[in-house]
Amino acid sequence: MRRLVSLILATFLSFPLLAQIAAPQAAPETVVLTLDDAIVIALSENISVKVADKEITRTQYALKGSYASLFPQVDGSGSYQRTIKKQVMYMDFDMGSMMGGGSSEGGGEEAPSQRPSGGGIEVGRWNTFSTGVQASMPLVNAQLWKSIKISGEDVELAVEKARASRLDMITQVKQAFYAVQLAKEAYKVYEEVYDNALESFRQTEMRYNAQKASELEYTRAKASVANAIPNLYDAENNIDMTLWQLKAVMGIDLDMDIDVAGELQDNAALMFRDIHENDDFSLENNSTMKQLEIQAGQLADAIKMQQFASLPTLSLAFAYSVNAMTNDFNFREYRWSPYSYVGLSLSIPIFAGGRRLNSVRQSKVQYEQLQLQALNTERQLKIAIRQYLNQMETSMKSYDAAKEAEQTARKAYGIATQSYNLGRSTLTDLNDAQLALTQAQLGVSQAVYSFVLAKAALEQTLGKDFSKE
């Protein structure tokens, strides 16, 4: 009975374990992302954005370090010196008589510091200890004040560079996102081509079996199916490659299973509005122009800072130290002598061989170079804006033409299919109609893709920041 009960209990206890082993593992869930979701994730995970944020932090620390120059600088010091050969002091009277008259009454030896050395007296002791603290603080220093302002502009420049990095990253995310949608559209087209080729092969096979089609037609129909398969595989592989590119730009794990929401054709509605309506195409928010503007301000301040190098500077100084000079190492009996002072230091630049003047001239030339560079950059950006607008207009026209061609090609393919099934046309006519339909479908998708790419590049050039509604 005990064995029976144990067997029954073991059987029931093993059921959950067996169920757990037999249960299939859940497949990883596919995360479907919209364009806004992809941009939000990239703003927090993209490596270039993180590097730009680190650069802002670095320049902020540098600015704090420059402000520290306005506060007192306090340093401690300590030193020990062992005299190898003492200094000798000479006086204008008979040293020998003084040394003779001052002989010890008890017959002891003279102290080392009192022994004559070639008619002189050795001065000092063998061991010298010194410790203290020094402090200094600038009171009037126009050049230092201007350098602090330049450090603040470094932070501003780093912030603008981080913004430029974000704008570039957003454009890359848009391009990768639209590339996935284009790849999916191409896959649908080639899948339809494969289905049409397969259906044509079935019809041809039925006619061939009924001896109403030649072996040449049967073979060509079979070859059409075989030719459609590689294109389908390439389109499928292209989807995977574009998804990997999107994940890389977003900065997420490449093994994560994601997909994009929506279709490329959803963006076609953006093409049917006046692209010049209520749009400001000025370069006021362009990141490159803002960076050049900040750099110009830095150079202007650098010129003033170098000019201020010719102005006097005033600083406050304080020091306190204690010294001890002995011939032994009996620290308890040392006599420490304090020394301290406080004072003002005025420095007036007088002559530097033209170094300061040439530094000012060099900075002025750099400022003029930057002005010319800014002018050329502004012209190039304006040309780029016109190119993007022309590309958008061309894509709109191409879309209309491709859409009309698709409708005509689909109608022609339907007629060719019916004619082929009735034996009134050849397989070559059907394949030609299929090729025209495929090109028209791809042309529609390509027109939309070119439009959204030009629009993304235009938004980056205009410096339009992303805001999730």
C-alpha positions in Angstrom: 0.0 0.0 0.0 2.8 2.4 0.9 4.5 1.7 -2.5 1.2 2.3 -4.3 0.6 5.6 -2.5 4.2 6.8 -3.2 3.8 5.9 -6.9 0.6 7.8 -7.2 2.1 10.9 -5.5 5.2 10.8 -7.7 2.9 10.6 -10.8 0.9 13.6 -9.8 3.9 15.6 -8.8 5.5 14.9 -12.2 2.6 16.3 -14.1 3.6 20.0 -13.7 7.2 19.3 -14.6 6.1 17.4 -17.7 3.7 20.1 -18.7 6.4 22.7 -18.3 8.8 20.7 -20.5 6.2 20.0 -23.1 4.9 23.6 -23.2 6.4 25.4 -26.2 8.4 28.5 -25.5 6.7 31.7 -26.5 8.1 33.4 -29.6 9.6 36.9 -29.0 6.9 39.5 -29.6 7.5 41.8 -32.6 7.6 45.5 -31.6 5.8 47.7 -34.1 7.2 51.2 -34.2 5.9 54.4 -35.7 8.2 57.0 -37.0 7.8 59.1 -33.9 8.5 56.1 -31.7 11.7 55.4 -33.6 12.9 59.0 -33.2 12.1 59.1 -29.5 14.0 55.9 -28.9 17.0 57.1 -31.0 17.1 60.4 -29.0 17.8 58.4 -25.9 19.8 55.5 -27.2 21.8 56.8 -30.2 25.6 56.7 -29.6 26.3 60.0 -31.4 23.7 61.8 -29.3 25.2 60.4 -26.1 28.6 61.6 -27.2 27.3 65.1 -27.9 25.7 65.2 -24.4 29.0 64.2 -22.9 30.7 67.1 -24.8 28.2 69.5 -23.2 29.0 68.2 -19.8 32.7 68.5 -20.5 32.5 72.1 -21.6 30.4 72.9 -18.5 33.1 71.6 -16.3 35.6 73.6 -18.2 33.5 76.8 -17.6 33.4 76.1 -13.9 37.2 75.6 -13.9 37.6 79.0 -15.6 35.4 80.6 -12.9 37.8 79.2 -10.3 40.5 81.6 -11.5 38.5 84.4 -9.9 38.8 82.9 -6.4 41.9 82.8 -4.2 44.4 80.2 -5.1 45.8 78.6 -1.9 48.8 76.3 -2.0 50.7 74.6 0.8 54.4 73.9 0.7 57.1 72.1 2.7 60.8 71.6 2.2 63.9 70.2 3.7 67.5 71.1 2.8 70.8 69.5 3.8 73.7 71.8 3.5 76.7 70.3 1.8 79.1 73.3 1.9 78.2 76.3 4.1 78.4 79.8 2.9 81.4 81.9 4.1 81.0 85.5 5.3 83.9 88.0 5.2 84.2 91.2 7.2 86.7 94.2 6.9 88.6 93.6 10.2 91.0 91.1 11.7 89.1 87.9 11.9 92.1 86.1 13.4 92.3 88.3 16.5 88.6 88.0 17.1 88.8 84.2 16.8 91.9 84.2 19.1 90.4 86.4 21.7 87.3 84.5 21.8 88.9 81.1 22.5 87.0 78.9 24.9 88.1 79.3 28.5 87.4 75.7 29.2 89.6 74.5 26.4 86.6 73.2 24.3 86.5 73.2 20.5 84.9 76.0 18.5 81.4 75.5 17.1 81.4 74.5 13.4 79.6 77.7 12.5 82.3 79.7 14.2 85.4 78.1 12.7 87.4 80.3 10.4 87.5 79.4 6.7 90.3 81.2 4.9 89.7 84.4 6.9 85.9 84.2 6.8 83.1 82.7 9.0 80.8 79.8 7.9 77.2 80.9 8.1 74.1 78.7 8.5 73.4 75.3 9.8 73.4 71.8 8.3 69.6 71.2 8.3 66.9 73.6 7.2 63.1 72.8 7.5 60.4 75.1 6.1 56.6 74.8 5.7 53.9 77.3 4.9 51.0 78.4 2.9 50.6 80.9 0.0 47.5 82.5 -1.4 46.9 84.8 -4.4 43.8 86.3 -6.0 43.4 88.5 -9.1 41.7 91.8 -8.4 41.9 93.5 -11.8 42.5 91.3 -14.9 40.5 92.2 -18.0 42.1 89.4 -20.0 41.0 86.8 -17.5 37.4 88.1 -17.5 37.2 87.9 -21.3 38.6 84.3 -21.3 35.8 83.3 -18.9 33.3 84.7 -21.4 34.9 82.7 -24.2 34.6 79.5 -22.0 30.9 80.3 -21.7 30.6 80.5 -25.5 32.3 77.1 -25.7 29.4 75.6 -23.7 26.9 77.4 -26.1 28.8 76.0 -29.1 28.7 72.4 -27.6 25.0 72.7 -27.1 24.5 73.8 -30.7 26.7 70.9 -31.9 24.6 68.5 -29.9 21.5 69.9 -31.5 23.1 69.4 -34.9 23.9 65.8 -34.0 20.2 65.3 -33.0 19.0 66.8 -36.3 21.4 64.6 -38.3 20.3 61.5 -36.3 16.6 62.3 -36.8 17.2 62.6 -40.6 19.0 59.2 -40.5 16.1 57.6 -38.6 13.7 59.0 -41.2 15.7 57.7 -44.1 16.1 54.2 -42.5 12.4 54.1 -41.6 11.3 55.1 -45.1 13.8 52.6 -46.6 12.0 49.8 -44.6 8.7 50.9 -46.0 10.1 51.0 -49.5 11.5 47.5 -49.1 8.1 46.3 -47.9 6.4 47.9 -50.9 8.9 46.3 -53.3 8.3 42.9 -51.6 4.6 43.3 -52.2 5.2 44.1 -55.9 7.5 41.1 -56.4 5.1 38.9 -54.5 2.3 39.9 -56.8 4.6 39.2 -59.8 5.3 35.7 -58.4 1.6 35.1 -57.8 0.8 36.2 -61.3 3.6 34.1 -62.8 2.4 31.1 -60.8 -1.2 31.6 -61.9 -0.1 32.0 -65.6 1.9 28.7 -65.2 -1.2 26.9 -63.9 -3.3 28.1 -66.8 -0.5 27.2 -69.3 -0.2 23.8 -67.7 -3.9 23.2 -68.0 -3.8 24.2 -71.7 -0.6 22.2 -72.3 -2.2 19.1 -70.8 -5.3 19.7 -73.0 -2.9 20.1 -76.0 -3.9 23.7 -76.5 -0.5 25.1 -75.7 2.9 24.3 -77.1 5.7 23.0 -75.1 7.6 26.3 -75.7 4.8 28.2 -73.9 4.8 25.7 -71.1 8.5 25.9 -70.6 8.5 29.7 -70.8 5.7 29.9 -68.2 7.7 27.6 -65.9 10.8 29.8 -66.4 8.8 32.9 -65.5 8.0 31.4 -62.1 11.6 30.4 -61.6 12.7 33.9 -62.5 10.3 35.5 -60.0 11.6 33.6 -57.0 15.0 35.2 -56.7 13.5 38.7 -56.9 11.1 37.7 -54.1 14.0 36.4 -52.0 16.1 39.6 -52.6 13.1 41.8 -51.6 12.7 39.8 -48.4 16.4 40.0 -47.6 16.3 43.8 -48.3 13.6 44.1 -45.7 15.8 42.5 -43.1 18.8 44.6 -44.1 16.8 47.9 -43.8 15.4 46.8 -40.4 19.0 46.1 -39.2 20.0 49.6 -40.4 17.1 51.2 -38.6 18.0 49.3 -35.4 21.6 50.4 -35.7 20.6 54.1 -36.2 18.2 53.9 -33.2 21.0 52.4 -31.1 19.0 49.3 -30.0 19.9 45.6 -29.9 20.2 44.2 -33.4 18.6 40.9 -32.3 15.4 42.7 -31.2 12.4 41.9 -33.4 10.8 45.1 -34.7 8.6 46.2 -37.5 7.5 49.6 -38.8 3.9 50.8 -38.8 2.1 52.2 -41.8 3.0 52.0 -45.5 5.0 54.2 -47.7 1.9 55.2 -49.7 0.5 56.8 -46.5 3.0 59.7 -47.1 1.5 60.4 -50.6 -1.0 62.7 -49.0 1.9 65.1 -48.1 2.7 65.4 -51.8 -0.6 67.1 -52.7 -0.2 70.4 -50.9 1.6 73.5 -51.8 5.1 73.0 -50.4 5.7 76.8 -50.4 2.6 77.5 -48.4 3.2 78.9 -44.8 6.8 77.7 -44.9 9.7 79.8 -43.8 12.8 78.8 -45.7 15.2 81.1 -43.9 18.4 79.8 -42.3 17.7 81.4 -39.0 17.5 78.0 -37.3 20.1 76.2 -39.3 22.6 74.6 -37.0 25.7 75.2 -39.2 24.9 78.9 -39.4 24.4 79.1 -35.7 27.7 77.4 -35.0 29.5 79.9 -37.3 27.8 82.7 -35.5 29.0 81.5 -32.1 32.5 80.9 -33.5 32.5 84.5 -34.8 31.6 85.8 -31.4 34.4 83.7 -29.9 36.9 85.2 -32.3 35.7 88.7 -31.6 36.1 88.1 -27.9 39.5 86.5 -28.5 40.6 89.7 -30.3 39.5 91.8 -27.3 41.2 89.4 -24.9 44.5 89.8 -26.8 44.1 93.5 -26.8 43.5 93.4 -23.0 46.9 91.7 -22.7 48.4 95.2 -22.9 46.4 96.5 -19.8 47.9 96.4 -16.3 46.8 93.7 -13.9 46.4 93.9 -10.1 46.5 90.9 -7.8 46.5 90.3 -4.1 49.1 87.9 -2.4 49.5 86.4 1.0 52.1 84.0 2.5 52.8 82.5 5.9 55.7 80.2 6.6 57.8 78.9 9.5 61.5 77.9 9.3 63.9 76.0 11.5 67.7 75.7 11.0 69.5 73.1 13.1 72.6 70.9 13.1 70.8 67.8 14.5 67.5 66.0 14.3 66.2 66.7 17.8 62.7 68.0 16.7 61.5 68.8 20.2 64.2 71.5 20.7 63.7 73.2 17.3 63.1 76.9 17.3 60.6 77.7 14.6 60.7 81.2 13.1 57.5 82.5 11.5 57.4 84.7 8.5 54.3 86.2 6.7 53.3 89.0 4.4 50.4 90.4 2.5 50.7 92.7 -0.5 49.4 93.9 -3.8 51.1 93.2 -7.1 50.8 95.5 -10.1 52.0 94.3 -13.5 52.2 96.8 -16.3 53.1 95.3 -19.8 55.5 97.6 -21.6 57.3 95.8 -24.4 57.0 92.3 -25.8 58.7 92.6 -29.2 55.4 93.0 -31.1 54.1 89.6 -30.0 50.8 91.0 -28.7 50.2 93.2 -31.7 50.8 90.3 -34.1 48.5 88.0 -32.1 45.7 90.6 -32.5 46.4 90.8 -36.2 46.3 87.1 -36.6 42.9 86.8 -34.8 41.5 89.5 -37.0 42.5 87.6 -40.1 40.9 84.5 -38.7 37.7 86.5 -38.1 37.7 87.7 -41.7 38.2 84.1 -42.9 35.3 83.0 -40.8 33.1 85.7 -42.2 33.9 84.6 -45.8 33.3 81.0 -44.8 29.9 81.9 -43.3 28.9 83.8 -46.5 29.9 80.8 -48.7 28.1 78.3 -46.4 24.9 80.4 -46.5 25.0 80.4 -50.3 25.5 76.6 -50.4 22.6 76.1 -48.0 20.3 78.2 -50.1 21.2 76.2 -53.1 20.5 73.0 -51.2 17.1 74.3 -50.2 16.2 75.0 -53.8 17.4 71.6 -54.8 15.3 69.9 -52.2 12.3 71.9 -53.2 12.8 71.1 -56.9 13.3 67.4 -56.0 10.0 67.4 -54.1 8.2 69.1 -57.0 9.7 66.6 -59.4 8.6 63.7 -57.2 5.1 65.0 -57.1 5.0 65.1 -60.9 6.6 61.7 -61.1 4.1 60.3 -58.7 1.2 61.6 -60.8 2.7 60.1 -64.0 3.6 56.8 -62.3 0.1 56.5 -60.7 -1.5 57.0 -64.1 0.9 54.5 -65.7 0.1 52.0 -63.0 -3.6 52.2 -63.6 -3.0 51.9 -67.4 -0.6 49.0 -66.9 -2.9 47.1 -64.6 -5.7 47.5 -67.0 -3.5 46.3 -69.8 -2.3 43.3 -67.7 -5.9 42.4 -67.1 -6.7 42.5 -70.8 -3.5 40.5 -71.6 -4.5 37.9 -69.0 -7.9 37.4 -70.4 -6.6 37.3 -74.0 -4.0 34.7 -73.0 -6.5 32.5 -71.2 -8.7 32.6 -74.3 -5.7 31.8 -76.5 -5.8 35.1 -78.4 -2.4 36.3 -77.2 1.0 34.8 -76.5 2.8 34.4 -73.2 5.3 37.1 -74.4 2.5 39.6 -74.5 1.5 38.6 -71.0 5.0 38.9 -69.7 5.4 42.3 -71.3 2.3 43.5 -69.6 3.5 42.1 -66.3 6.8 43.9 -66.7 5.1 47.2 -67.5 2.9 46.8 -64.4 5.9 46.0 -62.2 7.8 49.1 -63.4 4.8 51.3 -62.8 4.3 50.0 -59.3 7.9 50.5 -58.4 7.8 53.9 -60.0 5.0 55.0 -57.7 6.8 53.8 -54.6 10.1 55.4 -55.7 8.4 58.8 -56.3 7.0 58.8 -52.8 10.3 57.7 -51.4 12.2 60.4 -53.2 9.7 63.0 -51.9 10.0 62.0 -48.2 13.8 61.9 -48.4 14.0 65.4 -49.8 11.5 66.6 -47.2 13.6 65.1 -44.4 16.8 66.7 -45.7 15.0 70.0 -46.1 13.7 69.9 -42.5 17.3 69.2 -41.3 18.6 72.2 -43.3 16.0 74.5 -41.9 16.8 73.3 -38.4 13.3 72.1 -37.6 13.5 70.2 -34.2 11.5 67.1 -33.5 8.5 67.5 -31.2 6.2 64.5 -30.5 2.6 65.7 -30.6 
